Amino acid sequence: MRRTTVLAALVSLVIFGRSASSQSAEPTVDPKEAAAALQAGDYPRAERLFRAIVDAKPDAPFAWYRLGYAMHA
């Protein structure tokens, strides 16, 4: 019984610890730099920069939208 409780606690700690660390990731690319590349028409560079942003922060809707725009421009 005790072994099961300890195992469940460890699994919970790993799962919740991992999700908390992934949410706190900040993009290493300046969104203004990516937007400037998009504005200048440098679509390959804008795509690369926005992809780095969405990799670091997948809940950034503006970055997903602009990534799609850069990919299909």
Residue pairs with C-beta under 8 A, 6 or more apart in sequence:
23 59
25 56
25 57
26 56
26 57
27 52
27 53
27 56
27 57
27 60
27 63
28 52
28 56
29 49
29 52
29 53
29 56
31 53
31 62
31 63
33 49
34 46
34 49
34 50
34 53
34 63
34 66
35 46
35 66
37 43
37 45
37 46
37 49
38 46
38 50
38 66
38 69
38 70
41 73
43 70
43 71
43 73
44 70
46 66
46 70
47 67
47 70
47 71
50 63
50 66
50 67
50 70
51 67
53 60
53 63
53 67
54 60
54 63
54 64
54 67
57 63
